[in-house]
Amino acid sequence: MQKEQYVCMVCGYNIVGYYPDFCPFCGASKEKFITDEECSEKFKVIGTSVNRKVTRLNSVPALGLEHAAYRIETDEKIFWIDCPSCFDKSLKQTDAILFTHHHFLGASNLYRDFFHAQVRIHTLDSAHTICKGFTFDVTFNENFIEHGIQAFHIGGHTPGFTCYIFNDTFFICDYVFLENQGMRFNPFGPPKETRACAKKIYEVLKDKNISTVCGYNYVIDYIDWNERFGNLLRNE
């Protein structure tokens, strides 16, 4: 039997198995929650092509803070990087959901059951209290490569934060925010660790042939993103 589930309209977090007084992520009051069924009626998930193999997935209309997820179609399997907050049965089958970190798990438990998909996250993020009610089929500790997708543990913003590369596309979620013509670190995490671990991102990227960067609310050319990122590192 499916557990009761609610979606916070302020941030989009899914609350599984109980009805809290406040959102465990953003602190919004319970009056701001709707059921997952109501959410599926009010919102849909729309795909926008990034390139031939990658599609951006967004709720329409925007749901809360609206973190984008990304679908990667390899030659053999379909993967998601992160997960939409809205549960939409019309989406194409996925085989696995790979998380960057635990802050926005979306409706991954519902997609897991519906698609029989495997859900994966770094071990250091898997046991956080905010993950209550969510199931992870695999927790990993090491960098890995699977079907051309490369995973790199970065840490910093969260202990288990992981970025991904597929072909020439880099998936960084919300480690950094674009701001006017510049960039800043995500302030919702430990500042010192976030800044220090950003050097790992530089090391990951320095010998890679990247053309596109996919963030939580943007898709941008790598040349532009890398210039901003370099300035951010130099100015910190």
VENQUI-V947225 format. One record per backbone hydrogen bond with DSSP energy under -1.0 kcal/mol. CO is the residue of the C=O (numbers start at 1). NH is the residue of the N-H. If there is no record, write none. Layout:
((CO:NH) (CO:NH))
This chain:
((4:17) (5:36) (6:15) (7:34) (8:12) (13:8) (15:6) (21:30) (23:27) (28:23) (29:32) (30:33) (32:9) (34:7) (35:39) (36:40) (37:41) (38:42) (39:43) (44:60) (46:58) (48:56) (53:73) (54:50) (54:51) (55:71) (56:48) (57:69) (58:46) (60:44) (63:66) (69:57) (70:81) (71:55) (72:79) (77:74) (78:95) (78:96) (79:72) (80:98) (81:70) (84:107) (88:91) (95:118) (96:80) (97:120) (98:82) (100:162) (105:108) (107:111) (108:112) (109:113) (110:114) (111:115) (112:116) (112:117) (118:97) (119:137) (119:138) (120:99) (121:140) (122:125) (122:126) (125:128) (128:131) (129:132) (131:134) (138:121) (140:123) (144:151) (146:149) (149:146) (150:165) (151:144) (152:163) (155:157) (158:161) (161:154) (161:155) (163:152) (164:171) (165:150) (166:169) (168:211) (168:212) (169:166) (170:214) (171:164) (172:175) (173:216) (175:186) (177:184) (179:182) (182:179) (184:177) (187:189) (190:194) (191:195) (192:196) (193:197) (196:199) (197:200) (198:202) (199:203) (200:204) (201:205) (202:206) (205:208) (208:210) (211:222) (212:170) (213:220) (214:172) (214:173) (216:68) (218:215) (220:213) (221:225) (222:226) (223:227) (224:228) (225:229) (226:230) (227:231) (228:232) (229:233) (230:234) (231:235))
